[in-house]
Amino acid sequence: MKLLRELLFPLIAVLAAFLVGAIIVLLVKDDPVETYKLLIGSALSWPDGIGYTLFYATPLIFTGLAVAVAFRCGLLNIGAEGQLYVAAFAAAWVGITFGGVEGKSVANLSAWLLVPLACLAAILMGALWAAVPGVLKAKTGAHEVINTIMMNFIALALVSWLTQYHYKAQGDPILQTVQIGEAGHIARLGRFVPGLPERIPLNIAFLLALVACALVYVFLWRTKWGYEIRATGANPSAAEYGGISTARQIVLAMAVSGGLAGMVGINEVLGYRYRYYDSFSAGAGYGFTGIAVALLGRNHPVGVIFAALLFGALIRGGLFVDIFTEHVSKDLVVVLQALIILFVAAEGWFRGRFNRFGLLRRSKV
């Protein structure tokens, strides 16, 4: 029954968001049934729909996990966007510097060395970038929301400058680095899955995302560090009284959160573009959408997977809604995402006023 209660409200929030979305579609004089057929059908078609849905879901799993880990410690990491940018650039820098790129490399490592090194660089850079606001929070009490937001701007400006003046191919009109060495490419799943063409950018990073979910679950619920993080988030005063260093847990949680966000760079650089492309997350807003994914997924790795798949499907389907409907644009996806967040955030209000079928508890207030 407890599990049912936990799963019920996110499902209600999604259904309510789609209902309100249908009303909006009617108001702009379009057909909600045909619109949703396009939105959902194009995301679930094989192979392109499912392939691209899983591809779009991959970075959302990483950022959803990142936000969820911080939430468990009572922190709100708004900086996943900046963390994934610096991490992606770090992965590209390793792929360029040690990948045998003419005029840029100091070594030509094999794939067995280059890929793990680039992955490690992305994770560590994301962790380092997130640890800074963690230290500021732990040592000075500076609010992590403000610090992580400000560091987003620093991150994007820094990597844009490095790309523009040090790693962009001469004469390239696009703000992107040169390609990483071929040894730094990770395989696309189309190489192994029958019927899935390799042109679809779904790659091994998706499997890494699933592994990350399992590891986060083990870390949070099966280790001493995870217990201390959750205890700090539940009641910092009680945690301190019990001998837990809340300052250390804050820094650890932020570092782990940033490392998970940094894994987006693996998908983007090693498995998709094979270079750092400036502002690659601007359209989808992976770092910010990760907040919605974590909220909808109840800050649990399993919930994050399902929520990321939903938002990935919306991103994929929104492209076809934009093309094939008369009045509805792909902004419907943004509206649905916002409505889902609003309904999830309003759960406390609903629980305090309704008790239907014994599934929603009445507030004691």
N, C-alpha and C positions, 0 to 999 in steps of 0.2 A: 504493500500500500504506500509506503514511504517513497519507493522508486516511482510509482505511478504519479504521486503528487508532484515529484520533482520534474517529471517529463510532461505533465499535463499543461502547466501554464505556458512554457515556451511554445508548445503546439498551438494553444489558444491564441497566443500573441501573433504567431505566423498567420493563422487563419483569419484573425481579425484584421491584420494588416492587408491581406489580399482582398478582404471584403471591402475595406475602405478604398483600396486601390481600384477595385471594380467600379465603385461609385464615382471616383475621379475620372475614370475612363469614360463613363456614361456622360459626365458633365462636359467633357470635351467632344461629345458626339461621335464616339467610336464604340465598337462592339467589344465588351469585356471578355466574352467567351472566346472570340477569335484572337484577341490580344493575348490571353493567357495560354491559348493553344500554341501560339507562336513562341511565347516566353518559355514555356515548359517543354514543349515538343522539340524545339531546336536544341535545348540543353540535354535532352535524353536520347537523341538520335545516335545511331552507331554508324561509323566510328567517330565522325567529327564532333558531334555534340558531346558525347561522353568524354572523349579525349580532351577537348578544350575545357569542359567543366572541371575535370580533375586537374588540369594544368592551372586553371585560375584558382582552384581551391588550395593548391600546394602552398603558395606564400601566405594564404589566410590561415592555414593550419599553424604555420610557424608563428605568425604574429598573434594569433588567438592564444596559443600556448604561452607566448611571452607575456601577454597582458594577464592571463589567468594566474601565472606564477606570482606576479607582482600583487595581484588582487588577494591571493591567499596570505600574503604578508601584510595586508592592509594598505597597500600602495597602489597608486594609479599611474601606470607607465604610459604617458602620452607621447613618449619619445621613440616608439618603435619605428616610426617613419625615418627619423634621422639615423637611428641605429642600423637599419637595413641599408641606407645609402652608404654610410662609411664602410660597412661590411662588404657590400658589393664592390666598392672601389678597391678595398684591400684584396679581395679575391682576384680582381682583374690585375692589380699591381703585381701580385705573385705570378699570375699566369703570363704576364708580359716580361717581367724581370728574369724569371727562371724558365721560360718556355721556349727559348731560342728565337725570339722575335728579332728580326734584323734591325740593328741600330739601337735597340732598347734593352736587350738581354745581357746578363752577365754569366748566364749558364743555360744549359739545355737539358733539363731534367727529364727523366722518363715519366710516363703517366703514373706509375706506381708511387713515385715521389711527389710529382707536381700536384696531382689531384688532392691527396690528403693535406699537403702543405697549404694549398689555396683554401680548402675547407676550414682548416684550422685557423688561418688568417681571418676569414670571415667571422667565425665564431668568437675569436678572441677580440677582434676589433669591436664587434657589437657589444660584447661583455664589458670591455673597457669604457666604451662611450656611455653605457648605462650605469656603470659603477660610479662615475663622477657625481651625478645627482644623488646616488645612493649614499655616498660619503658625505655630501653636503647635508642630506637629510639626517643622517645618523649623528654627525658631529655638531651641526649648527641649528638643526631644526628647520632649515630652509625647505619649503614645500616642493615635493618632487614634481607636481603638476607644472608649476611655473618653470622649474629648471629644465625639465625634459622638453617642454614646448620651445624654450629659448634655444636649447641645443639642437633642435630640429633645423632651425635657420642656420646655425653655425655649420652643421654637417653638410647641408646642401650647398652652401656658399663655398665651403672648403673644397669639396670634391669637384665642384664645377670649375673652380680656379685651377686645381691640379690638372683636370682633364684638358681645359682650354690651353694652358700654357706649357704643359709638360708631356702629355700623353696622347694628344689628338694628332691624327695623321695630317700632314701638311696639305692644305687645300681642301680638307673635308669640311663641307658646309654644316654638317651635323655635329652637335656637341657630344662626342663620344670618343672613347679611347681607340687605339689600334686594337686589332684582334689579339687575343691571348694565343699562346702556342697551342698547336693542335693536340699536344699531349695532355692539355688541361681540359679537353672536352669530355663530358660524361655522356654515357649512352642514352639515347631516347628509347622509351619503352616499345616503340614500334619495331625495334630490332628483335624483340623477344615475344611480343604478343601477336598472334595470328590475326590478320584483318585490320590491324592498327597501323596506318602508314607512318613512316618516319618523318614526314613533313609536319605532323602534329607535334608540337614542342614538349609534350608530356614526357618527362625524363625520370631518371633514377631519384631525383630529389623528392618526388612524390613518395617513394618507398622510404626515404630518409625521414620524411615528415611523419609517416606512420610509426617508424621506429622511435622518433622523438616523443610521440604521444605515449608510447609504452614506457620509455625511460622517465618521462616526467611523472607518470603515475607511480612508478616504483620510487622515484626520488621523494615525492610529496607524501606518500602514504606507507612507505616501507623502509624509510631511513630515518635516523635521528635528526639529520639536517632538515628534512622535510617536515618532521613533526615540530621542530622548533620554529620553522617558518610559519606553519599554520597556527601554532600557539601564539606567536607574536601578533599575527593578524587578528586572531580571535579576541585576545585580551593582553595588550602589552604590559600592563601593570602586573597581572597575575604571572605572566611569563618571566618578568624580571624577578618577582618574588620567588619563583621556582628555580632561579639560578640561570636562566637563559639570558644571554647578552643580546638584547633586542637590536642594538646598534649593529652588531655583527650580522644578524639575520637580515636586516634591511639592506646592507651592502651586498650580502650573498644573493638575496632574492633579486635585486636589481641587476646584478651581474649575470645571473642565470637567465633572467628575462631578456637582457640585451643579447646574450649569446644565441638564444632561440630566434630572436628577431633577425640577427645577423645571418642565420641560415637561409634567409630569403636570397641572399647573394649567391648561394650555391646554385639555386634554381635559375636565377636570372643570368648569371655570368657563365657558369660552367655548363649549364644544360640548355640554354636558350639562345642568347645573343652572342655569346663567346667574346664579350667585351663589356665595359661599363658604358651604359647609355644614360646620359644625364636626365634626371627627373623621370626615370622609368616608372615610378610608382604614382606619379601625379594623377593619372586618369583614374586608376582603381583605388588609390589611397590605401594601400595594403596595411600600413601601420595604424591608420585610424579605423579602418573597417575591422581590424583585429579586435578592437574594443567591443564592437557589436557581436562579433563571433564569440568572444569570451563570455559576454553577458548572456547571450542566447544559449550557449553551451554550458551554463552553470559553473563556469570556471573549472570544468572537469575535462580531462583529455578526450574521453569518449564523446562528450557533448560538443567539444570543439570540432571534432572531425565532422559530425553531422551538420553543425552550423556552417562550417567552412564549405561543405558540399552544397548547401543551400545557397549561400552567397555566391559561390562559384557558378552555380547554375543561373543565377540571376544576371551575373555579368555576361555570361555567354548568350543567354536568351535576349538580353537587352539590345544586342546588336541587330537581331532580326526584327524585333519590335520597331526599332528605329527605321528600318528599311521598308518593311512591308505593311505598316499601318499608315492610315491617312493622316491622323491628327496626333497620335501618341508617339513620343520620342523615347529614346533610351533613358531619359531622365526619370521615367517611371521606376527604374531599378533603384535609383537614389531615393525616391519617394517611399518605395516599399521598405528599403533598409531603414530609413528614418522612422517609419511607422512601427516596424518591428522593435526598434530600440525603445520607442515611446511606450509601447504596450508592455514590454518586459520591465522597463523602469517603473511602470505603474502597478506592478504586481502587489506591492505592499498596500496600496490604496484599495485594490480590489479585495485582497485577502481580509482587510479590516472591515469590510462591509457586506461580504457575501459568504455564504457557506452552503454551496450547492452539492448535494449528494455526499456530503461529508468530506469532499476533496479539498475545499478551500477553508482553512481554519479562520475562525472569527478572532479579530484582534481583542486583546485583553484590555486595551485602553478604553 
